[in-house]
């Protein structure tokens, strides 16, 4: 099994609709299939939450849009 180090910016590019790329989507799908293992810094949850907060402050997302996105992240 391949191991991939991910950080908040990588996962935010998957979670935020205006940043998603084919490469990131494919790697997350591999993670979901169990063919890739993600490892991440211990502060990842806080960094992702802060990135989503910044997206709201910059009016890239509405506040109510964060909750389902963050839930998707937590379920990962």
HTML snippet that shows the backbone in 3Dmol.js (N, CA, C, O; Angstrom):
<script src="https://3Dmol.org/build/3Dmol-min.js"></script>
<div id="view" style="width:600px;height:400px;position:relative"></div>
<script>
const pdb = `
ATOM      1  N   UNK A   1       0.844  -1.177   0.000  1.00  0.00           N
ATOM      2  CA  UNK A   1       0.000   0.000   0.000  1.00  0.00           C
ATOM      3  C   UNK A   1       0.888   1.239   0.000  1.00  0.00           C
ATOM      4  O   UNK A   1       1.879   1.310   0.726  1.00  0.00           O
ATOM      5  N   UNK A   2       0.517   2.210  -0.823  1.00  0.00           N
ATOM      6  CA  UNK A   2       1.235   3.476  -0.865  1.00  0.00           C
ATOM      7  C   UNK A   2       0.796   4.365   0.285  1.00  0.00           C
ATOM      8  O   UNK A   2      -0.372   4.369   0.675  1.00  0.00           O
ATOM      9  N   UNK A   3       1.744   5.117   0.821  1.00  0.00           N
ATOM     10  CA  UNK A   3       1.467   6.075   1.884  1.00  0.00           C
ATOM     11  C   UNK A   3       1.720   7.466   1.323  1.00  0.00           C
ATOM     12  O   UNK A   3       2.755   7.721   0.706  1.00  0.00           O
ATOM     13  N   UNK A   4       0.759   8.368   1.545  1.00  0.00           N
ATOM     14  CA  UNK A   4       0.859   9.732   1.038  1.00  0.00           C
ATOM     15  C   UNK A   4       0.698  10.693   2.206  1.00  0.00           C
ATOM     16  O   UNK A   4      -0.231  10.560   3.003  1.00  0.00           O
ATOM     17  N   UNK A   5       1.601  11.656   2.305  1.00  0.00           N
ATOM     18  CA  UNK A   5       1.490  12.702   3.321  1.00  0.00           C
ATOM     19  C   UNK A   5       0.613  13.805   2.748  1.00  0.00           C
ATOM     20  O   UNK A   5       0.885  14.333   1.670  1.00  0.00           O
ATOM     21  N   UNK A   6      -0.443  14.146   3.481  1.00  0.00           N
ATOM     22  CA  UNK A   6      -1.343  15.218   3.035  1.00  0.00           C
ATOM     23  C   UNK A   6      -1.355  16.335   4.077  1.00  0.00           C
ATOM     24  O   UNK A   6      -1.127  16.109   5.265  1.00  0.00           O
ATOM     25  N   UNK A   7      -1.624  17.526   3.601  1.00  0.00           N
ATOM     26  CA  UNK A   7      -1.782  18.657   4.513  1.00  0.00           C
ATOM     27  C   UNK A   7      -3.118  19.328   4.233  1.00  0.00           C
ATOM     28  O   UNK A   7      -3.872  18.896   3.362  1.00  0.00           O
ATOM     29  N   UNK A   8      -3.399  20.376   4.974  1.00  0.00           N
ATOM     30  CA  UNK A   8      -4.699  21.043   4.865  1.00  0.00           C
ATOM     31  C   UNK A   8      -4.930  21.605   3.472  1.00  0.00           C
ATOM     32  O   UNK A   8      -6.037  21.494   2.944  1.00  0.00           O
ATOM     33  N   UNK A   9      -3.929  22.196   2.874  1.00  0.00           N
ATOM     34  CA  UNK A   9      -4.137  22.789   1.549  1.00  0.00           C
ATOM     35  C   UNK A   9      -4.505  21.726   0.523  1.00  0.00           C
ATOM     36  O   UNK A   9      -5.306  21.983  -0.376  1.00  0.00           O
ATOM     37  N   UNK A  10      -3.936  20.549   0.648  1.00  0.00           N
ATOM     38  CA  UNK A  10      -4.260  19.461  -0.269  1.00  0.00           C
ATOM     39  C   UNK A  10      -5.705  19.023  -0.094  1.00  0.00           C
ATOM     40  O   UNK A  10      -6.441  18.885  -1.071  1.00  0.00           O
ATOM     41  N   UNK A  11      -6.108  18.808   1.146  1.00  0.00           N
ATOM     42  CA  UNK A  11      -7.478  18.361   1.392  1.00  0.00           C
ATOM     43  C   UNK A  11      -8.491  19.456   1.102  1.00  0.00           C
ATOM     44  O   UNK A  11      -9.599  19.164   0.651  1.00  0.00           O
ATOM     45  N   UNK A  12      -8.136  20.700   1.349  1.00  0.00           N
ATOM     46  CA  UNK A  12      -9.045  21.792   1.011  1.00  0.00           C
ATOM     47  C   UNK A  12      -9.247  21.894  -0.498  1.00  0.00           C
ATOM     48  O   UNK A  12     -10.315  22.299  -0.957  1.00  0.00           O
ATOM     49  N   UNK A  13      -8.230  21.529  -1.264  1.00  0.00           N
ATOM     50  CA  UNK A  13      -8.410  21.548  -2.716  1.00  0.00           C
ATOM     51  C   UNK A  13      -9.393  20.477  -3.158  1.00  0.00           C
ATOM     52  O   UNK A  13      -9.976  20.584  -4.237  1.00  0.00           O
ATOM     53  N   UNK A  14      -9.585  19.457  -2.354  1.00  0.00           N
ATOM     54  CA  UNK A  14     -10.614  18.448  -2.633  1.00  0.00           C
ATOM     55  C   UNK A  14     -11.976  18.900  -2.117  1.00  0.00           C
ATOM     56  O   UNK A  14     -12.990  18.706  -2.788  1.00  0.00           O
ATOM     57  N   UNK A  15     -12.003  19.495  -0.943  1.00  0.00           N
ATOM     58  CA  UNK A  15     -13.266  19.841  -0.292  1.00  0.00           C
ATOM     59  C   UNK A  15     -13.929  21.089  -0.863  1.00  0.00           C
ATOM     60  O   UNK A  15     -15.155  21.147  -0.956  1.00  0.00           O
ATOM     61  N   UNK A  16     -13.149  22.072  -1.240  1.00  0.00           N
ATOM     62  CA  UNK A  16     -13.720  23.330  -1.721  1.00  0.00           C
ATOM     63  C   UNK A  16     -14.049  23.203  -3.211  1.00  0.00           C
ATOM     64  O   UNK A  16     -13.182  22.866  -4.018  1.00  0.00           O
ATOM     65  N   UNK A  17     -15.288  23.472  -3.563  1.00  0.00           N
ATOM     66  CA  UNK A  17     -15.741  23.239  -4.939  1.00  0.00           C
ATOM     67  C   UNK A  17     -14.941  23.984  -6.009  1.00  0.00           C
ATOM     68  O   UNK A  17     -14.792  23.479  -7.122  1.00  0.00           O
ATOM     69  N   UNK A  18     -14.430  25.165  -5.696  1.00  0.00           N
ATOM     70  CA  UNK A  18     -13.722  25.940  -6.715  1.00  0.00           C
ATOM     71  C   UNK A  18     -12.246  25.582  -6.836  1.00  0.00           C
ATOM     72  O   UNK A  18     -11.531  26.202  -7.623  1.00  0.00           O
ATOM     73  N   UNK A  19     -11.772  24.595  -6.075  1.00  0.00           N
ATOM     74  CA  UNK A  19     -10.367  24.225  -6.118  1.00  0.00           C
ATOM     75  C   UNK A  19     -10.119  22.780  -6.538  1.00  0.00           C
ATOM     76  O   UNK A  19      -8.971  22.398  -6.766  1.00  0.00           O
ATOM     77  N   UNK A  20     -11.151  21.984  -6.643  1.00  0.00           N
ATOM     78  CA  UNK A  20     -10.959  20.557  -6.900  1.00  0.00           C
ATOM     79  C   UNK A  20     -10.255  20.317  -8.237  1.00  0.00           C
ATOM     80  O   UNK A  20     -10.556  20.953  -9.247  1.00  0.00           O
ATOM     81  N   UNK A  21      -9.309  19.377  -8.206  1.00  0.00           N
ATOM     82  CA  UNK A  21      -8.607  18.969  -9.415  1.00  0.00           C
ATOM     83  C   UNK A  21      -8.789  17.470  -9.620  1.00  0.00           C
ATOM     84  O   UNK A  21      -9.098  16.735  -8.683  1.00  0.00           O
ATOM     85  N   UNK A  22      -8.598  17.041 -10.825  1.00  0.00           N
ATOM     86  CA  UNK A  22      -8.747  15.633 -11.170  1.00  0.00           C
ATOM     87  C   UNK A  22      -7.760  14.767 -10.372  1.00  0.00           C
ATOM     88  O   UNK A  22      -8.127  13.702  -9.876  1.00  0.00           O
ATOM     89  N   UNK A  23      -6.525  15.222 -10.254  1.00  0.00           N
ATOM     90  CA  UNK A  23      -5.496  14.452  -9.564  1.00  0.00           C
ATOM     91  C   UNK A  23      -5.831  14.249  -8.087  1.00  0.00           C
ATOM     92  O   UNK A  23      -5.682  13.151  -7.551  1.00  0.00           O
ATOM     93  N   UNK A  24      -6.282  15.313  -7.444  1.00  0.00           N
ATOM     94  CA  UNK A  24      -6.637  15.218  -6.028  1.00  0.00           C
ATOM     95  C   UNK A  24      -7.847  14.312  -5.850  1.00  0.00           C
ATOM     96  O   UNK A  24      -7.863  13.470  -4.953  1.00  0.00           O
ATOM     97  N   UNK A  25      -8.865  14.475  -6.698  1.00  0.00           N
ATOM     98  CA  UNK A  25     -10.069  13.638  -6.617  1.00  0.00           C
ATOM     99  C   UNK A  25      -9.703  12.164  -6.774  1.00  0.00           C
ATOM    100  O   UNK A  25     -10.211  11.321  -6.035  1.00  0.00           O
ATOM    101  N   UNK A  26      -8.825  11.843  -7.731  1.00  0.00           N
ATOM    102  CA  UNK A  26      -8.424  10.450  -7.949  1.00  0.00           C
ATOM    103  C   UNK A  26      -7.689   9.873  -6.742  1.00  0.00           C
ATOM    104  O   UNK A  26      -7.915   8.723  -6.367  1.00  0.00           O
ATOM    105  N   UNK A  27      -6.805  10.672  -6.132  1.00  0.00           N
ATOM    106  CA  UNK A  27      -6.069  10.185  -4.971  1.00  0.00           C
ATOM    107  C   UNK A  27      -7.002   9.971  -3.777  1.00  0.00           C
ATOM    108  O   UNK A  27      -6.843   9.000  -3.038  1.00  0.00           O
ATOM    109  N   UNK A  28      -7.961  10.856  -3.585  1.00  0.00           N
ATOM    110  CA  UNK A  28      -8.926  10.684  -2.496  1.00  0.00           C
ATOM    111  C   UNK A  28      -9.788   9.446  -2.750  1.00  0.00           C
ATOM    112  O   UNK A  28     -10.140   8.733  -1.810  1.00  0.00           O
ATOM    113  N   UNK A  29     -10.125   9.190  -4.000  1.00  0.00           N
ATOM    114  CA  UNK A  29     -10.870   7.965  -4.324  1.00  0.00           C
ATOM    115  C   UNK A  29     -10.039   6.725  -4.004  1.00  0.00           C
ATOM    116  O   UNK A  29     -10.570   5.738  -3.495  1.00  0.00           O
ATOM    117  N   UNK A  30      -8.745   6.769  -4.298  1.00  0.00           N
ATOM    118  CA  UNK A  30      -7.860   5.652  -3.950  1.00  0.00           C
ATOM    119  C   UNK A  30      -7.807   5.459  -2.438  1.00  0.00           C
ATOM    120  O   UNK A  30      -7.769   4.329  -1.951  1.00  0.00           O
ATOM    121  N   UNK A  31      -7.804   6.565  -1.701  1.00  0.00           N
ATOM    122  CA  UNK A  31      -7.852   6.491  -0.245  1.00  0.00           C
ATOM    123  C   UNK A  31      -9.149   5.808   0.196  1.00  0.00           C
ATOM    124  O   UNK A  31      -9.137   4.948   1.077  1.00  0.00           O
ATOM    125  N   UNK A  32     -10.254   6.195  -0.416  1.00  0.00           N
ATOM    126  CA  UNK A  32     -11.553   5.603  -0.089  1.00  0.00           C
ATOM    127  C   UNK A  32     -11.607   4.125  -0.414  1.00  0.00           C
ATOM    128  O   UNK A  32     -12.283   3.362   0.277  1.00  0.00           O
ATOM    129  N   UNK A  33     -10.903   3.710  -1.458  1.00  0.00           N
ATOM    130  CA  UNK A  33     -10.861   2.296  -1.845  1.00  0.00           C
ATOM    131  C   UNK A  33      -9.878   1.480  -1.013  1.00  0.00           C
ATOM    132  O   UNK A  33      -9.856   0.251  -1.089  1.00  0.00           O
ATOM    133  N   UNK A  34      -9.066   2.176  -0.217  1.00  0.00           N
ATOM    134  CA  UNK A  34      -8.101   1.473   0.621  1.00  0.00           C
ATOM    135  C   UNK A  34      -6.794   1.137  -0.076  1.00  0.00           C
ATOM    136  O   UNK A  34      -6.008   0.351   0.453  1.00  0.00           O
ATOM    137  N   UNK A  35      -6.536   1.707  -1.250  1.00  0.00           N
ATOM    138  CA  UNK A  35      -5.288   1.427  -1.951  1.00  0.00           C
ATOM    139  C   UNK A  35      -4.191   2.425  -1.612  1.00  0.00           C
ATOM    140  O   UNK A  35      -3.025   2.213  -1.947  1.00  0.00           O
ATOM    141  N   UNK A  36      -4.567   3.518  -0.943  1.00  0.00           N
ATOM    142  CA  UNK A  36      -3.616   4.538  -0.508  1.00  0.00           C
ATOM    143  C   UNK A  36      -3.923   4.860   0.945  1.00  0.00           C
ATOM    144  O   UNK A  36      -5.083   4.931   1.349  1.00  0.00           O
ATOM    145  N   UNK A  37      -2.872   5.053   1.720  1.00  0.00           N
ATOM    146  CA  UNK A  37      -3.038   5.460   3.125  1.00  0.00           C
ATOM    147  C   UNK A  37      -2.562   6.901   3.255  1.00  0.00           C
ATOM    148  O   UNK A  37      -1.498   7.256   2.748  1.00  0.00           O
ATOM    149  N   UNK A  38      -3.349   7.727   3.932  1.00  0.00           N
ATOM    150  CA  UNK A  38      -2.964   9.110   4.190  1.00  0.00           C
ATOM    151  C   UNK A  38      -2.362   9.219   5.582  1.00  0.00           C
ATOM    152  O   UNK A  38      -2.864   8.624   6.536  1.00  0.00           O
ATOM    153  N   UNK A  39      -1.287   9.978   5.690  1.00  0.00           N
ATOM    154  CA  UNK A  39      -0.804  10.399   6.993  1.00  0.00           C
ATOM    155  C   UNK A  39      -0.759  11.921   6.956  1.00  0.00           C
ATOM    156  O   UNK A  39      -0.558  12.524   5.902  1.00  0.00           O
ATOM    157  N   UNK A  40      -0.951  12.533   8.126  1.00  0.00           N
ATOM    158  CA  UNK A  40      -1.076  13.986   8.164  1.00  0.00           C
ATOM    159  C   UNK A  40      -0.580  14.524   9.497  1.00  0.00           C
ATOM    160  O   UNK A  40      -0.483  13.784  10.477  1.00  0.00           O
ATOM    161  N   UNK A  41      -0.264  15.823   9.531  1.00  0.00           N
ATOM    162  CA  UNK A  41       0.132  16.453  10.787  1.00  0.00           C
ATOM    163  C   UNK A  41      -1.008  16.406  11.802  1.00  0.00           C
ATOM    164  O   UNK A  41      -2.178  16.349  11.424  1.00  0.00           O
ATOM    165  N   UNK A  42      -0.675  16.428  13.056  1.00  0.00           N
ATOM    166  CA  UNK A  42      -1.693  16.329  14.105  1.00  0.00           C
ATOM    167  C   UNK A  42      -2.635  17.537  14.140  1.00  0.00           C
ATOM    168  O   UNK A  42      -3.733  17.443  14.689  1.00  0.00           O
ATOM    169  N   UNK A  43      -2.235  18.632  13.581  1.00  0.00           N
ATOM    170  CA  UNK A  43      -3.069  19.842  13.572  1.00  0.00           C
ATOM    171  C   UNK A  43      -3.996  19.917  12.365  1.00  0.00           C
ATOM    172  O   UNK A  43      -4.633  20.946  12.144  1.00  0.00           O
ATOM    173  N   UNK A  44      -4.080  18.859  11.592  1.00  0.00           N
ATOM    174  CA  UNK A  44      -4.833  18.882  10.340  1.00  0.00           C
ATOM    175  C   UNK A  44      -6.273  19.342  10.520  1.00  0.00           C
ATOM    176  O   UNK A  44      -6.751  20.158   9.732  1.00  0.00           O
ATOM    177  N   UNK A  45      -6.970  18.852  11.520  1.00  0.00           N
ATOM    178  CA  UNK A  45      -8.376  19.221  11.726  1.00  0.00           C
ATOM    179  C   UNK A  45      -8.514  20.733  11.919  1.00  0.00           C
ATOM    180  O   UNK A  45      -9.414  21.354  11.355  1.00  0.00           O
ATOM    181  N   UNK A  46      -7.635  21.310  12.703  1.00  0.00           N
ATOM    182  CA  UNK A  46      -7.694  22.748  12.966  1.00  0.00           C
ATOM    183  C   UNK A  46      -7.353  23.548  11.711  1.00  0.00           C
ATOM    184  O   UNK A  46      -7.964  24.583  11.443  1.00  0.00           O
ATOM    185  N   UNK A  47      -6.382  23.069  10.949  1.00  0.00           N
ATOM    186  CA  UNK A  47      -5.978  23.769   9.734  1.00  0.00           C
ATOM    187  C   UNK A  47      -7.084  23.727   8.677  1.00  0.00           C
ATOM    188  O   UNK A  47      -7.326  24.725   7.998  1.00  0.00           O
ATOM    189  N   UNK A  48      -7.752  22.591   8.534  1.00  0.00           N
ATOM    190  CA  UNK A  48      -8.857  22.485   7.578  1.00  0.00           C
ATOM    191  C   UNK A  48     -10.002  23.396   8.013  1.00  0.00           C
ATOM    192  O   UNK A  48     -10.576  24.101   7.183  1.00  0.00           O
ATOM    193  N   UNK A  49     -10.338  23.392   9.292  1.00  0.00           N
ATOM    194  CA  UNK A  49     -11.404  24.262   9.792  1.00  0.00           C
ATOM    195  C   UNK A  49     -11.065  25.728   9.541  1.00  0.00           C
ATOM    196  O   UNK A  49     -11.932  26.504   9.139  1.00  0.00           O
ATOM    197  N   UNK A  50      -9.822  26.108   9.775  1.00  0.00           N
ATOM    198  CA  UNK A  50      -9.406  27.484   9.534  1.00  0.00           C
ATOM    199  C   UNK A  50      -9.470  27.829   8.041  1.00  0.00           C
ATOM    200  O   UNK A  50      -9.855  28.942   7.681  1.00  0.00           O
ATOM    201  N   UNK A  51      -9.105  26.903   7.193  1.00  0.00           N
ATOM    202  CA  UNK A  51      -9.193  27.128   5.753  1.00  0.00           C
ATOM    203  C   UNK A  51     -10.629  27.335   5.301  1.00  0.00           C
ATOM    204  O   UNK A  51     -10.902  28.173   4.442  1.00  0.00           O
ATOM    205  N   UNK A  52     -11.536  26.577   5.875  1.00  0.00           N
ATOM    206  CA  UNK A  52     -12.957  26.742   5.539  1.00  0.00           C
ATOM    207  C   UNK A  52     -13.474  28.083   6.065  1.00  0.00           C
ATOM    208  O   UNK A  52     -14.249  28.765   5.395  1.00  0.00           O
ATOM    209  N   UNK A  53     -13.039  28.448   7.260  1.00  0.00           N
ATOM    210  CA  UNK A  53     -13.425  29.749   7.826  1.00  0.00           C
ATOM    211  C   UNK A  53     -12.945  30.874   6.918  1.00  0.00           C
ATOM    212  O   UNK A  53     -13.683  31.823   6.651  1.00  0.00           O
ATOM    213  N   UNK A  54     -11.712  30.765   6.446  1.00  0.00           N
ATOM    214  CA  UNK A  54     -11.168  31.781   5.542  1.00  0.00           C
ATOM    215  C   UNK A  54     -11.967  31.856   4.250  1.00  0.00           C
ATOM    216  O   UNK A  54     -12.173  32.942   3.708  1.00  0.00           O
ATOM    217  N   UNK A  55     -12.421  30.705   3.751  1.00  0.00           N
ATOM    218  CA  UNK A  55     -13.237  30.686   2.526  1.00  0.00           C
ATOM    219  C   UNK A  55     -14.545  31.441   2.741  1.00  0.00           C
ATOM    220  O   UNK A  55     -15.028  32.113   1.830  1.00  0.00           O
ATOM    221  N   UNK A  56     -15.115  31.337   3.921  1.00  0.00           N
ATOM    222  CA  UNK A  56     -16.344  32.074   4.226  1.00  0.00           C
ATOM    223  C   UNK A  56     -16.046  33.573   4.329  1.00  0.00           C
ATOM    224  O   UNK A  56     -16.781  34.391   3.776  1.00  0.00           O
ATOM    225  N   UNK A  57     -14.983  33.927   5.026  1.00  0.00           N
ATOM    226  CA  UNK A  57     -14.635  35.342   5.179  1.00  0.00           C
ATOM    227  C   UNK A  57     -14.337  35.996   3.833  1.00  0.00           C
ATOM    228  O   UNK A  57     -14.588  37.187   3.645  1.00  0.00           O
ATOM    229  N   UNK A  58     -13.805  35.218   2.905  1.00  0.00           N
ATOM    230  CA  UNK A  58     -13.501  35.744   1.565  1.00  0.00           C
ATOM    231  C   UNK A  58     -14.682  35.612   0.611  1.00  0.00           C
ATOM    232  O   UNK A  58     -14.581  35.915  -0.577  1.00  0.00           O
ATOM    233  N   UNK A  59     -15.804  35.151   1.163  1.00  0.00           N
ATOM    234  CA  UNK A  59     -17.055  34.999   0.414  1.00  0.00           C
ATOM    235  C   UNK A  59     -16.952  33.991  -0.728  1.00  0.00           C
ATOM    236  O   UNK A  59     -17.630  34.118  -1.748  1.00  0.00           O
ATOM    237  N   UNK A  60     -16.101  32.998  -0.544  1.00  0.00           N
ATOM    238  CA  UNK A  60     -16.018  31.890  -1.501  1.00  0.00           C
ATOM    239  C   UNK A  60     -17.065  30.834  -1.181  1.00  0.00           C
ATOM    240  O   UNK A  60     -17.481  30.073  -2.055  1.00  0.00           O
ATOM    241  N   UNK A  61     -17.490  30.793   0.088  1.00  0.00           N
ATOM    242  CA  UNK A  61     -18.524  29.869   0.554  1.00  0.00           C
ATOM    243  C   UNK A  61     -19.456  30.615   1.483  1.00  0.00           C
ATOM    244  O   UNK A  61     -19.081  31.614   2.096  1.00  0.00           O
ATOM    245  N   UNK A  62     -20.671  30.120   1.577  1.00  0.00           N
ATOM    246  CA  UNK A  62     -21.594  30.627   2.598  1.00  0.00           C
ATOM    247  C   UNK A  62     -21.375  29.793   3.854  1.00  0.00           C
ATOM    248  O   UNK A  62     -20.979  28.630   3.775  1.00  0.00           O
ATOM    249  N   UNK A  63     -21.631  30.386   4.999  1.00  0.00           N
ATOM    250  CA  UNK A  63     -21.378  29.703   6.271  1.00  0.00           C
ATOM    251  C   UNK A  63     -22.071  28.346   6.347  1.00  0.00           C
ATOM    252  O   UNK A  63     -21.483  27.382   6.836  1.00  0.00           O
ATOM    253  N   UNK A  64     -23.311  28.259   5.871  1.00  0.00           N
ATOM    254  CA  UNK A  64     -24.051  27.005   5.963  1.00  0.00           C
ATOM    255  C   UNK A  64     -23.473  25.925   5.043  1.00  0.00           C
ATOM    256  O   UNK A  64     -23.776  24.745   5.220  1.00  0.00           O
ATOM    257  N   UNK A  65     -22.655  26.307   4.073  1.00  0.00           N
ATOM    258  CA  UNK A  65     -22.036  25.321   3.181  1.00  0.00           C
ATOM    259  C   UNK A  65     -20.865  24.595   3.834  1.00  0.00           C
ATOM    260  O   UNK A  65     -20.461  23.523   3.384  1.00  0.00           O
ATOM    261  N   UNK A  66     -20.329  25.181   4.886  1.00  0.00           N
ATOM    262  CA  UNK A  66     -19.164  24.576   5.547  1.00  0.00           C
ATOM    263  C   UNK A  66     -19.521  23.273   6.250  1.00  0.00           C
ATOM    264  O   UNK A  66     -18.737  22.325   6.219  1.00  0.00           O
ATOM    265  N   UNK A  67     -20.662  23.212   6.868  1.00  0.00           N
ATOM    266  CA  UNK A  67     -20.993  22.059   7.704  1.00  0.00           C
ATOM    267  C   UNK A  67     -20.962  20.730   6.953  1.00  0.00           C
ATOM    268  O   UNK A  67     -20.341  19.785   7.439  1.00  0.00           O
ATOM    269  N   UNK A  68     -21.605  20.616   5.788  1.00  0.00           N
ATOM    270  CA  UNK A  68     -21.505  19.330   5.085  1.00  0.00           C
ATOM    271  C   UNK A  68     -20.084  19.037   4.593  1.00  0.00           C
ATOM    272  O   UNK A  68     -19.664  17.881   4.564  1.00  0.00           O
ATOM    273  N   UNK A  69     -19.344  20.085   4.208  1.00  0.00           N
ATOM    274  CA  UNK A  69     -17.971  19.874   3.771  1.00  0.00           C
ATOM    275  C   UNK A  69     -17.096  19.388   4.917  1.00  0.00           C
ATOM    276  O   UNK A  69     -16.291  18.472   4.753  1.00  0.00           O
ATOM    277  N   UNK A  70     -17.265  20.014   6.080  1.00  0.00           N
ATOM    278  CA  UNK A  70     -16.453  19.599   7.230  1.00  0.00           C
ATOM    279  C   UNK A  70     -16.845  18.181   7.662  1.00  0.00           C
ATOM    280  O   UNK A  70     -15.986  17.397   8.065  1.00  0.00           O
ATOM    281  N   UNK A  71     -18.112  17.859   7.580  1.00  0.00           N
ATOM    282  CA  UNK A  71     -18.563  16.496   7.918  1.00  0.00           C
ATOM    283  C   UNK A  71     -17.928  15.486   6.973  1.00  0.00           C
ATOM    284  O   UNK A  71     -17.520  14.408   7.406  1.00  0.00           O
ATOM    285  N   UNK A  72     -17.840  15.817   5.695  1.00  0.00           N
ATOM    286  CA  UNK A  72     -17.171  14.934   4.727  1.00  0.00           C
ATOM    287  C   UNK A  72     -15.716  14.728   5.116  1.00  0.00           C
ATOM    288  O   UNK A  72     -15.197  13.613   5.057  1.00  0.00           O
ATOM    289  N   UNK A  73     -15.075  15.795   5.507  1.00  0.00           N
ATOM    290  CA  UNK A  73     -13.675  15.699   5.940  1.00  0.00           C
ATOM    291  C   UNK A  73     -13.535  14.820   7.162  1.00  0.00           C
ATOM    292  O   UNK A  73     -12.659  13.956   7.202  1.00  0.00           O
ATOM    293  N   UNK A  74     -14.376  15.019   8.156  1.00  0.00           N
ATOM    294  CA  UNK A  74     -14.307  14.237   9.400  1.00  0.00           C
ATOM    295  C   UNK A  74     -14.538  12.750   9.117  1.00  0.00           C
ATOM    296  O   UNK A  74     -13.906  11.896   9.740  1.00  0.00           O
ATOM    297  N   UNK A  75     -15.423  12.443   8.197  1.00  0.00           N
ATOM    298  CA  UNK A  75     -15.706  11.040   7.876  1.00  0.00           C
ATOM    299  C   UNK A  75     -14.528  10.386   7.147  1.00  0.00           C
ATOM    300  O   UNK A  75     -14.406   9.161   7.147  1.00  0.00           O
ATOM    301  N   UNK A  76     -13.679  11.179   6.539  1.00  0.00           N
ATOM    302  CA  UNK A  76     -12.505  10.616   5.883  1.00  0.00           C
ATOM    303  C   UNK A  76     -11.610   9.975   6.918  1.00  0.00           C
ATOM    304  O   UNK A  76     -10.557   9.436   6.575  1.00  0.00           O
TER     305      UNK A  76
END
`;
const viewer = $3Dmol.createViewer("view");
viewer.addModel(pdb, "pdb");
viewer.setStyle({}, {cartoon: {color: "spectrum"}});
viewer.zoomTo();
viewer.render();
</script>
